[in-house]
Amino acid sequence: MARKTADCREFPSESGCTLTIAGEEEEVVRAASMHAIDVHGHDDTPELRDQIRGMLKDEAPVPA
């Protein structure tokens, strides 16, 4: 299973957040949701988690 990433740098914010979260999809959605709520002031909704899930990207493979 490919690891997923969520990268705050890809979205404009007043704070200039640079956090990147990587892991299995459900881990990233959970952590990114908590971050969005705590740091960026978003509401804790199913729509937020759906939006985060939609923005996830596959993590680039680590060179051997």
CNS distance restraints for C-alpha pairs under 8 A (distance, minus, plus):
assign (resid   1 and name CA) (resid  24 and name CA) 7.83 0.50 0.50
assign (resid   2 and name CA) (resid  24 and name CA) 7.35 0.50 0.50
assign (resid   2 and name CA) (resid  58 and name CA) 6.31 0.50 0.50
assign (resid   2 and name CA) (resid  59 and name CA) 7.05 0.50 0.50
assign (resid   3 and name CA) (resid  22 and name CA) 6.66 0.50 0.50
assign (resid   3 and name CA) (resid  23 and name CA) 5.03 0.50 0.50
assign (resid   3 and name CA) (resid  24 and name CA) 4.98 0.50 0.50
assign (resid   3 and name CA) (resid  25 and name CA) 6.76 0.50 0.50
assign (resid   3 and name CA) (resid  58 and name CA) 5.93 0.50 0.50
assign (resid   3 and name CA) (resid  59 and name CA) 5.45 0.50 0.50
assign (resid   4 and name CA) (resid  22 and name CA) 5.56 0.50 0.50
assign (resid   4 and name CA) (resid  23 and name CA) 5.54 0.50 0.50
assign (resid   4 and name CA) (resid  24 and name CA) 5.87 0.50 0.50
assign (resid   4 and name CA) (resid  25 and name CA) 5.59 0.50 0.50
assign (resid   4 and name CA) (resid  28 and name CA) 6.98 0.50 0.50
assign (resid   4 and name CA) (resid  56 and name CA) 6.03 0.50 0.50
assign (resid   4 and name CA) (resid  57 and name CA) 5.42 0.50 0.50
assign (resid   4 and name CA) (resid  58 and name CA) 4.55 0.50 0.50
assign (resid   4 and name CA) (resid  59 and name CA) 5.14 0.50 0.50
assign (resid   5 and name CA) (resid  20 and name CA) 6.79 0.50 0.50
assign (resid   5 and name CA) (resid  21 and name CA) 5.47 0.50 0.50
assign (resid   5 and name CA) (resid  22 and name CA) 4.34 0.50 0.50
assign (resid   5 and name CA) (resid  23 and name CA) 6.71 0.50 0.50
assign (resid   5 and name CA) (resid  28 and name CA) 6.85 0.50 0.50
assign (resid   5 and name CA) (resid  56 and name CA) 5.52 0.50 0.50
assign (resid   5 and name CA) (resid  57 and name CA) 5.33 0.50 0.50
assign (resid   5 and name CA) (resid  58 and name CA) 6.20 0.50 0.50
assign (resid   5 and name CA) (resid  59 and name CA) 5.65 0.50 0.50
assign (resid   6 and name CA) (resid  20 and name CA) 5.66 0.50 0.50
assign (resid   6 and name CA) (resid  21 and name CA) 5.24 0.50 0.50
assign (resid   6 and name CA) (resid  22 and name CA) 6.62 0.50 0.50
assign (resid   6 and name CA) (resid  28 and name CA) 6.96 0.50 0.50
assign (resid   6 and name CA) (resid  32 and name CA) 6.97 0.50 0.50
assign (resid   6 and name CA) (resid  52 and name CA) 7.60 0.50 0.50
assign (resid   6 and name CA) (resid  55 and name CA) 6.94 0.50 0.50
assign (resid   6 and name CA) (resid  56 and name CA) 5.25 0.50 0.50
assign (resid   6 and name CA) (resid  57 and name CA) 6.81 0.50 0.50
assign (resid   7 and name CA) (resid  11 and name CA) 7.93 0.50 0.50
assign (resid   7 and name CA) (resid  18 and name CA) 7.18 0.50 0.50
assign (resid   7 and name CA) (resid  19 and name CA) 6.07 0.50 0.50
assign (resid   7 and name CA) (resid  20 and name CA) 4.28 0.50 0.50
assign (resid   7 and name CA) (resid  21 and name CA) 6.45 0.50 0.50
assign (resid   8 and name CA) (resid  12 and name CA) 7.90 0.50 0.50
assign (resid   8 and name CA) (resid  17 and name CA) 5.88 0.50 0.50
assign (resid   8 and name CA) (resid  18 and name CA) 5.56 0.50 0.50
assign (resid   8 and name CA) (resid  19 and name CA) 5.51 0.50 0.50
assign (resid   8 and name CA) (resid  20 and name CA) 6.26 0.50 0.50
assign (resid   9 and name CA) (resid  16 and name CA) 7.35 0.50 0.50
assign (resid   9 and name CA) (resid  17 and name CA) 6.29 0.50 0.50
assign (resid   9 and name CA) (resid  18 and name CA) 5.11 0.50 0.50
assign (resid   9 and name CA) (resid  19 and name CA) 7.13 0.50 0.50
assign (resid   9 and name CA) (resid  20 and name CA) 7.85 0.50 0.50
assign (resid  12 and name CA) (resid  16 and name CA) 7.20 0.50 0.50
assign (resid  13 and name CA) (resid  17 and name CA) 6.76 0.50 0.50
assign (resid  21 and name CA) (resid  28 and name CA) 6.20 0.50 0.50
assign (resid  21 and name CA) (resid  31 and name CA) 7.49 0.50 0.50
assign (resid  21 and name CA) (resid  32 and name CA) 6.95 0.50 0.50
assign (resid  22 and name CA) (resid  28 and name CA) 6.04 0.50 0.50
assign (resid  22 and name CA) (resid  59 and name CA) 7.22 0.50 0.50
assign (resid  23 and name CA) (resid  27 and name CA) 6.08 0.50 0.50
assign (resid  23 and name CA) (resid  28 and name CA) 5.70 0.50 0.50
assign (resid  24 and name CA) (resid  28 and name CA) 6.22 0.50 0.50
assign (resid  25 and name CA) (resid  29 and name CA) 6.15 0.50 0.50
assign (resid  25 and name CA) (resid  53 and name CA) 7.78 0.50 0.50
assign (resid  26 and name CA) (resid  30 and name CA) 6.09 0.50 0.50
assign (resid  27 and name CA) (resid  31 and name CA) 6.13 0.50 0.50
assign (resid  28 and name CA) (resid  32 and name CA) 5.73 0.50 0.50
assign (resid  29 and name CA) (resid  33 and name CA) 5.90 0.50 0.50
assign (resid  29 and name CA) (resid  49 and name CA) 6.34 0.50 0.50
assign (resid  29 and name CA) (resid  52 and name CA) 6.30 0.50 0.50
assign (resid  29 and name CA) (resid  53 and name CA) 6.11 0.50 0.50
assign (resid  30 and name CA) (resid  34 and name CA) 6.33 0.50 0.50
assign (resid  30 and name CA) (resid  49 and name CA) 7.77 0.50 0.50
assign (resid  31 and name CA) (resid  35 and name CA) 6.17 0.50 0.50
assign (resid  32 and name CA) (resid  36 and name CA) 6.00 0.50 0.50
assign (resid  32 and name CA) (resid  52 and name CA) 7.23 0.50 0.50
assign (resid  33 and name CA) (resid  37 and name CA) 6.16 0.50 0.50
assign (resid  33 and name CA) (resid  44 and name CA) 7.46 0.50 0.50
assign (resid  33 and name CA) (resid  48 and name CA) 7.05 0.50 0.50
assign (resid  33 and name CA) (resid  49 and name CA) 6.20 0.50 0.50
assign (resid  33 and name CA) (resid  52 and name CA) 7.27 0.50 0.50
assign (resid  34 and name CA) (resid  38 and name CA) 5.97 0.50 0.50
assign (resid  35 and name CA) (resid  39 and name CA) 5.55 0.50 0.50
assign (resid  35 and name CA) (resid  40 and name CA) 7.18 0.50 0.50
assign (resid  36 and name CA) (resid  40 and name CA) 4.91 0.50 0.50
assign (resid  36 and name CA) (resid  41 and name CA) 6.40 0.50 0.50
assign (resid  36 and name CA) (resid  42 and name CA) 5.69 0.50 0.50
assign (resid  37 and name CA) (resid  41 and name CA) 4.84 0.50 0.50
assign (resid  37 and name CA) (resid  42 and name CA) 4.52 0.50 0.50
assign (resid  37 and name CA) (resid  43 and name CA) 5.95 0.50 0.50
assign (resid  37 and name CA) (resid  44 and name CA) 6.37 0.50 0.50
assign (resid  38 and name CA) (resid  42 and name CA) 7.61 0.50 0.50
assign (resid  42 and name CA) (resid  48 and name CA) 7.82 0.50 0.50
assign (resid  43 and name CA) (resid  48 and name CA) 7.43 0.50 0.50
assign (resid  44 and name CA) (resid  48 and name CA) 6.70 0.50 0.50
assign (resid  45 and name CA) (resid  49 and name CA) 6.79 0.50 0.50
assign (resid  46 and name CA) (resid  50 and name CA) 6.21 0.50 0.50
assign (resid  47 and name CA) (resid  51 and name CA) 6.05 0.50 0.50
assign (resid  48 and name CA) (resid  52 and name CA) 6.19 0.50 0.50
assign (resid  49 and name CA) (resid  53 and name CA) 6.03 0.50 0.50
assign (resid  50 and name CA) (resid  54 and name CA) 6.17 0.50 0.50
assign (resid  51 and name CA) (resid  55 and name CA) 6.51 0.50 0.50
assign (resid  52 and name CA) (resid  56 and name CA) 6.53 0.50 0.50
